[in-house]
Amino acid sequence: MHIGDHAANTPDKLALVVPGSGYTQTFAELNQAANRLSHLLRSVGLQPGDHVALCMENHDRYLEVLWGCHFAGVIYTATSSRLTSAELTYILNDCDAKAFITSHYKAEQAAEILLGTPGVSLRLMLDGSIPGYEGYEEAVSQQSSEALPNRIAGTDMLYSSGTTGMPKGISKPFENLPLDGSPIAISSAMEKLFGVTQDSVYLSPAPMYHAAPLRWTMGAQSIGCTAVVMAQFDPQQFLAAVEDNQVTHTQVVPTMFVRLLKTDIAVRSKYEVSSLQAVIHAAAPCPIPVKKQMIEWFGPIIHEYYAGTEGNGFVYCDSTMWLAHEGTVGVGIGCTLHICGEDGQDLPHFESGTIFFEGGATFEYHNDAEKTKNSRHPKGWSTLGDVGYLDDDLFLYLTDRKAYMIISGGVNIYPQEAENALVTHPKIIDVAVFGVPNEDFGEEVKAVVQPVTMPGTPEEAKALEIELIAYCRSQLADIKCPRSVDFRLELPRHPTGKLYKRLLKDEYWKDAGRSI
């Protein structure tokens, strides 16, 4: 089903609630708005399979734009609202966008990219307009609210975060399927694994341009749920949204767990969260103590999955499975997992190597044959570039990104372990661990942390550094722990929770005359 079916059956039911602004949309209103945009796109010549790009904050009308593109049968590329103008220009040109939709919040950048994106023929801006852009509200108001005839289902083509070089589009063959009978892909898993029904209420606290929030929120609405979409994550506002809207399902990332747990207990206890039936997390490994505390707080309703925007595999576990295999991200669902060494051969259980998926969906990196080739095993399996191992029950454990492995004195060190240990320290909010130059060993382990309170003097900083190193060494072998710690007011982290570790690492390597 899609939102048009629910508009016909339950037209007055809320499809969208935005707690910050108070904006709401019924299924009838959402469906009509999406139909209008689909007519507008078709009226300027866009056909199924053409590309539309959008760049805006978690706007009240974000979902109607996505559904309008979906109804028009186009390939829609939602881009990060934090991109540089060069990155945004690159994506619009790389995906061959014929239309671009943004908001007045991004007006300055929208003006900057005008001359560099000559292939864009339709430019729309919400909340006002600037030269070169039509006002979105006026443009769609002139269109019919009825459905286009013979509709083809659109699809997304999203881009990687671009932590090393320009982002890369993740593309799949456009299937040209009729809209009716082509459900949002994730909706089946939402129903079968997590018990989502049309009576559920789904809370999304993350940026809508990221793969999981975009696909899962559309999936929830296609099932008939009310979607509650936060402008941005705040722990207290998250808890308030759960209570106020009787939220049953939500998806978060581990950094949100950390921030929730570090919220004052007196504040946390004010909110009722018993309506929650499933709290799903993904995107990064979750430290074992953090997950244990969340299960103790919310109950055994914590679910985890490991997957990528590429859609080439899906690994899953519920709380019971996790408690029996602490630290796991789950078992393969609909795919077979392989852990391979540098020679491409399968490694024994408990030995770390590159994770490959067999039997998952195929994908390509748009206009990048070399990156596509590098993601493939000789047997046709594919990888996201992560490192991990399997236990004897075939549960997968993530070690780290291969790109972040530290080689110190010939020993391979995966910094995720130290990060997971340090982030549980009560004086720490966020942490990044990576390798920095060392003349004797090649690299040494460095930690950069965001403390709860910044040290006021060099003496206080040194004392905290010594405390943190000792804390890490109480849990891990010395070689895995940082030899030094630096402090920052904030770490460069993507709003979805992904850490831009490369930006930090580059600072420490720029004067070394080498990068490894």
C-alpha positions in Angstrom: 0.0 0.0 0.0 0.9 3.7 -0.2 -0.4 6.9 1.3 -3.1 7.2 -1.4 -4.7 4.0 -0.1 -4.8 5.4 3.5 -6.1 8.7 2.2 -9.0 6.9 0.7 -9.7 4.7 3.8 -8.7 6.9 6.7 -8.5 10.4 5.2 -8.6 12.3 8.6 -6.0 10.2 10.3 -2.7 12.0 11.1 0.1 10.9 8.7 2.6 13.4 10.1 3.3 15.2 13.4 6.3 17.6 13.8 6.6 18.3 17.5 8.9 21.3 17.3 6.7 23.4 14.9 3.3 21.8 15.8 2.8 21.1 12.1 0.5 18.2 11.2 -0.8 16.6 8.0 -3.6 14.1 7.6 -3.3 11.3 5.1 -5.7 13.1 2.8 -3.6 16.3 3.0 -0.3 14.5 2.5 -1.7 12.6 -0.5 -3.1 15.7 -2.2 0.1 17.6 -1.7 2.2 14.8 -3.1 -0.2 14.5 -6.1 0.2 18.2 -6.8 4.0 18.0 -6.9 3.9 14.9 -9.1 1.8 16.8 -11.6 4.2 19.8 -11.5 7.2 17.5 -12.2 5.4 15.9 -15.1 4.2 19.3 -16.5 7.8 20.4 -16.9 8.7 17.3 -18.8 10.1 15.0 -16.1 9.4 11.3 -16.9 9.8 8.1 -14.8 13.5 7.4 -14.3 14.6 11.1 -14.4 16.4 12.5 -11.4 15.3 15.1 -8.8 17.5 16.3 -6.0 16.5 18.0 -2.8 18.4 19.7 0.0 16.8 21.1 3.1 16.5 20.7 6.8 13.9 18.5 8.4 11.2 20.7 7.0 7.5 20.3 7.8 6.8 19.4 4.1 9.8 17.1 3.6 7.6 14.0 3.4 5.2 15.5 0.8 8.2 16.3 -1.4 9.4 12.7 -1.1 6.0 11.2 -1.9 5.5 13.7 -4.7 8.7 12.5 -6.3 7.7 8.9 -5.6 4.3 9.3 -7.3 5.9 11.0 -10.3 8.1 7.9 -10.8 11.4 9.8 -10.6 14.6 8.9 -8.9 15.0 11.2 -5.9 18.3 12.1 -4.3 17.9 13.6 -0.8 21.2 15.4 0.1 22.6 16.5 3.4 21.8 20.0 4.4 25.4 20.3 5.7 27.1 19.8 2.4 29.5 22.4 1.1 28.4 24.2 -2.1 31.1 22.2 -4.0 29.7 18.9 -2.8 26.1 19.8 -3.5 27.1 21.1 -7.0 28.9 17.8 -7.6 25.9 15.7 -6.6 23.4 17.6 -8.7 25.6 17.2 -11.8 26.7 13.6 -11.0 23.1 12.4 -10.7 22.0 14.5 -13.7 19.3 16.2 -11.7 16.6 17.9 -13.9 14.9 19.4 -10.9 16.1 20.7 -7.5 14.0 21.4 -4.5 15.3 23.3 -1.5 14.1 25.7 1.3 14.7 29.3 2.1 16.9 28.1 5.0 19.4 27.1 2.3 18.9 30.3 0.2 22.5 31.4 0.4 23.8 28.1 -0.8 21.0 27.8 -3.4 22.3 31.0 -5.0 25.9 29.8 -4.9 25.2 26.7 -7.0 23.1 28.3 -9.7 25.7 28.8 -12.3 27.4 25.5 -11.6 24.3 23.3 -12.2 23.2 24.2 -15.8 21.4 20.8 -16.2 18.7 21.7 -13.6 15.6 23.1 -15.4 13.2 23.4 -12.5 14.3 25.0 -9.2 11.8 25.2 -6.3 12.2 26.8 -2.9 9.9 26.5 0.1 9.2 29.4 2.5 10.0 32.1 -0.1 12.1 32.4 -3.2 15.2 34.0 -4.6 16.2 34.9 -8.2 16.5 31.6 -10.2 14.0 29.8 -8.0 10.2 29.5 -8.0 8.2 29.5 -4.8 7.3 25.9 -4.1 3.9 26.7 -2.5 2.7 28.9 -5.4 3.9 26.4 -8.0 2.2 23.4 -6.5 -1.0 25.2 -5.7 -1.8 25.5 -9.4 -1.7 21.7 -9.9 -4.3 19.1 -9.6 -4.7 17.2 -6.4 -5.8 14.1 -8.2 -3.5 11.2 -9.0 -1.5 11.0 -12.2 -2.7 8.3 -14.5 -0.7 5.1 -15.0 1.7 5.9 -12.2 5.2 4.3 -12.0 6.9 3.9 -8.6 9.8 6.2 -8.0 12.8 5.3 -5.9 15.7 6.9 -4.1 19.3 7.1 -5.1 21.3 8.3 -2.1 24.9 9.3 -1.7 27.6 8.2 0.7 28.7 10.6 3.4 31.9 11.5 1.6 34.3 11.2 4.5 37.1 10.5 2.0 36.6 12.4 -1.2 33.4 13.4 -2.9 30.2 11.4 -2.0 29.2 8.5 -4.3 25.7 7.7 -5.4 24.4 4.2 -4.7 22.4 3.1 -7.6 20.2 0.2 -8.5 18.5 -0.6 -11.8 15.3 1.5 -12.3 12.6 -1.2 -12.6 9.7 0.9 -14.1 7.2 -0.9 -11.9 3.5 0.3 -11.5 3.0 2.3 -8.3 0.1 0.1 -7.2 1.6 -3.2 -6.0 5.1 -1.8 -5.4 5.3 -1.2 -1.7 8.1 0.7 0.0 10.8 -2.0 0.3 11.4 -1.7 4.0 7.7 -1.9 5.0 7.7 -5.7 4.9 10.6 -6.0 7.4 9.0 -3.3 9.6 5.8 -5.5 9.8 7.5 -8.9 10.2 10.5 -8.1 12.4 9.2 -5.2 14.5 5.5 -5.7 14.6 4.6 -2.3 12.9 0.9 -2.0 12.0 -1.4 0.8 10.9 -2.1 1.5 14.5 1.6 2.1 15.3 3.2 5.5 15.9 6.7 5.8 14.4 9.2 8.4 15.8 12.1 9.5 13.6 14.6 11.8 15.4 17.2 11.9 12.7 17.8 13.9 9.5 15.4 12.8 6.8 18.0 12.9 4.0 19.8 9.9 5.6 18.8 6.4 4.2 17.2 4.9 7.3 15.1 7.9 8.4 13.9 8.5 4.8 13.1 4.9 4.0 11.7 3.9 7.3 9.5 7.0 7.7 8.1 6.5 4.2 7.7 2.8 5.1 5.8 3.6 8.2 3.4 6.0 6.4 2.9 3.4 3.7 1.7 0.9 6.3 -0.7 3.6 7.7 1.2 4.8 10.7 1.4 8.3 12.1 5.0 9.5 11.7 6.4 11.8 14.3 9.4 13.6 12.9 11.7 15.7 15.0 13.6 18.7 13.6 16.7 17.4 15.3 17.6 15.1 18.2 17.5 16.3 21.7 17.3 13.7 24.6 14.6 15.5 26.6 12.5 16.4 23.5 12.8 12.8 22.3 11.4 11.5 25.6 8.6 14.1 25.5 7.7 13.1 21.9 7.4 9.5 23.0 5.1 10.4 25.9 3.0 13.0 24.1 2.4 10.9 21.0 2.3 7.5 22.6 5.1 6.4 20.2 5.3 2.6 19.7 8.3 2.4 17.4 11.4 4.4 16.9 14.8 4.2 15.3 17.9 5.7 16.8 21.7 5.5 16.6 24.1 4.6 19.5 25.2 8.2 20.1 21.5 9.0 20.9 21.5 6.2 23.5 24.6 7.7 25.1 23.0 11.2 25.3 19.8 9.7 26.7 21.8 7.9 29.4 23.8 11.0 30.3 20.6 13.0 30.8 20.0 13.7 34.4 18.0 10.9 36.0 15.6 13.4 37.5 14.8 14.6 34.0 14.6 11.1 32.5 12.2 9.9 35.2 9.6 12.6 34.4 8.7 10.9 31.1 6.5 7.8 30.5 7.9 5.5 27.8 5.8 2.5 28.4 4.1 2.9 25.0 7.3 1.8 23.3 7.1 -1.6 21.7 10.3 -1.6 19.7 13.4 0.7 19.8 15.6 -0.1 16.7 19.2 1.0 16.4 21.8 0.8 13.7 24.5 2.9 11.9 27.4 2.2 14.3 28.5 -0.4 16.9 26.9 0.2 20.3 29.1 -0.2 23.4 28.1 -3.2 25.5 27.5 -1.2 28.8 25.4 1.4 26.9 23.1 -1.3 25.4 22.8 -3.1 28.7 21.6 0.1 30.4 19.1 0.8 27.6 17.6 -2.7 27.9 17.4 -2.2 31.7 15.6 1.2 31.2 13.3 0.5 28.2 13.0 -3.3 28.7 13.9 -6.1 26.2 12.5 -4.2 23.3 15.8 -3.0 21.8 16.4 -4.3 18.3 19.5 -3.9 16.2 20.4 -4.3 12.6 23.6 -3.9 10.5 23.1 -2.8 6.9 24.1 -0.1 4.5 22.5 2.3 2.1 23.7 -0.1 -0.5 21.0 -2.7 0.6 23.4 -5.6 -0.1 22.7 -7.4 3.1 20.8 -7.3 6.4 21.9 -8.5 9.8 19.6 -8.5 12.8 19.2 -9.4 16.5 16.6 -8.7 19.2 17.3 -8.1 22.9 17.2 -11.8 23.7 19.6 -12.8 21.0 21.9 -9.9 22.0 21.9 -10.8 25.7 23.0 -14.4 24.7 25.7 -13.0 22.4 26.8 -9.7 24.0 28.3 -7.3 21.5 26.8 -8.9 18.4 25.0 -7.0 15.7 23.0 -10.2 14.8 22.7 -12.9 12.2 22.3 -12.6 8.4 18.7 -12.4 7.2 18.2 -13.3 3.6 22.0 -13.4 3.0 25.1 -15.4 3.9 28.0 -13.7 5.7 31.6 -14.3 4.9 34.7 -13.1 6.8 37.6 -13.0 4.4 41.3 -12.3 4.8 43.5 -10.3 2.4 43.7 -13.4 0.1 39.9 -13.5 -0.2 39.6 -16.8 1.6 37.1 -17.4 4.4 38.6 -17.1 7.9 38.0 -19.3 10.9 35.3 -18.2 13.4 36.4 -15.5 15.9 39.1 -14.2 13.5 38.5 -10.7 12.1 38.5 -9.9 8.4 36.5 -8.0 5.8 32.7 -8.7 5.9 31.2 -9.8 2.7 27.5 -10.5 1.9 26.4 -13.3 -0.4 22.9 -13.3 -1.8 21.9 -9.7 -1.0 20.7 -7.1 -3.5 23.1 -5.8 -6.1 24.2 -2.2 -6.4 26.7 0.0 -8.1 28.4 3.3 -7.2 27.1 5.8 -9.7 29.8 6.8 -12.2 32.5 5.0 -10.3 33.4 1.7 -11.8 36.6 1.4 -9.7 34.8 1.8 -6.4 32.2 -0.7 -7.5 34.9 -3.2 -8.4 36.7 -2.7 -5.1 33.5 -3.6 -3.2 33.3 -7.0 -4.9 34.8 -10.3 -4.0 36.0 -12.6 -6.9 32.9 -14.8 -6.2 30.6 -11.9 -6.6 29.9 -11.1 -2.9 29.9 -7.5 -1.9 31.2 -5.5 1.1 30.6 -2.2 2.8 34.3 -2.1 3.8 33.7 -3.1 7.5 35.7 -5.5 9.5 34.3 -8.1 11.9 34.1 -11.8 12.9 31.6 -14.6 13.3 31.1 -16.8 16.4 30.3 -20.5 16.3 26.6 -19.6 16.1 27.2 -17.4 13.1 26.5 -14.2 15.0 28.4 -11.2 13.6 30.5 -8.8 15.6 31.8 -5.6 14.1 35.4 -4.7 14.8 35.7 -1.4 12.8 35.9 0.2 9.5 38.9 -1.2 7.6 40.0 2.3 6.7 40.4 3.2 10.4 42.6 0.3 11.4 45.8 1.4 13.1 49.0 -0.5 12.5 51.4 0.2 15.3 54.7 -1.8 15.4 53.2 -4.3 12.9 50.1 -4.9 15.2 46.6 -4.3 13.8 44.5 -2.2 16.2 40.8 -1.4 15.7 40.0 1.9 17.5 36.3 1.1 18.0 37.2 -1.0 21.1 38.8 2.0 22.8 36.0 4.3 21.7 33.4 2.0 23.2 35.4 1.9 26.5 36.0 5.6 26.8 32.5 6.8 25.9 31.2 5.0 29.0 33.3 7.2 31.3 31.0 9.6 33.2 33.1 12.7 32.3 33.0 12.0 28.5 30.2 12.9 26.0 31.9 11.9 22.7 35.2 10.3 21.6 37.2 9.5 18.5 40.2 7.2 18.5 42.6 7.0 15.5 46.2 6.5 14.6 48.7 9.4 14.5 52.3 9.4 13.4 54.9 7.8 15.5 58.5 7.6 14.2 59.3 4.3 16.0 56.1 2.4 15.5 54.6 4.0 12.4 51.4 4.9 14.2 50.3 5.3 17.8 46.8 5.5 19.3 45.3 8.9 19.9 42.0 9.9 21.5 40.2 13.1 20.9 37.3 13.6 23.3 34.4 15.9 24.1 34.3 16.2 27.9 31.2 17.0 29.9 33.2 20.0 31.2 36.3 21.3 29.4 39.4 21.4 31.6 40.1 25.0 32.8 43.9 24.7 33.1 46.7 22.6 31.6 47.0 20.8 34.9 43.3 19.8 34.9 43.6 18.7 31.3 46.7 16.5 32.2 44.9 15.0 35.2 41.8 14.1 33.0 44.1 12.7 30.3 45.8 10.4 32.8 42.4 9.4 34.3 41.0 8.5 30.9 44.0 6.5 29.8 44.0 4.5 33.0 40.2 3.9 32.7 40.7 2.5 29.2 43.7 0.3 30.3 41.5 -1.1 33.0 39.3 -2.6 30.3 41.6 -3.2 27.3 45.2 -4.3 26.6 47.6 -1.3 26.8 48.4 -1.4 23.1 44.8 -0.8 22.2 44.5 2.3 24.5 45.4 5.9 23.6 48.9 7.1 24.5 47.6 10.7 24.6 44.3 12.5 24.8 43.2 15.9 23.4 40.1 17.8 24.2 37.5 19.5 22.0 34.3 21.4 22.6 32.6 19.2 20.0 33.6 16.4 17.5 32.7 16.6 13.8 29.8 14.2 13.8 27.2 13.8 11.1 23.7 14.4 12.4 22.9 10.7 11.8 25.6 9.8 14.3 28.4 9.0 11.9 31.7 10.4 13.1 33.8 12.3 10.5 37.0 10.8 11.9 38.9 11.5 8.7 38.7 15.3 9.4 40.3 14.8 12.8 42.9 12.4 11.6 44.0 14.6 8.7 44.9 17.4 11.2 47.4 15.1 12.8 48.9 13.8 9.6 49.2 16.9 7.5 52.7 17.7 8.8 54.0 14.1 8.8 54.7 14.0 5.0 52.8 10.7 4.8 49.2 9.5 5.3 49.8 6.0 6.7 
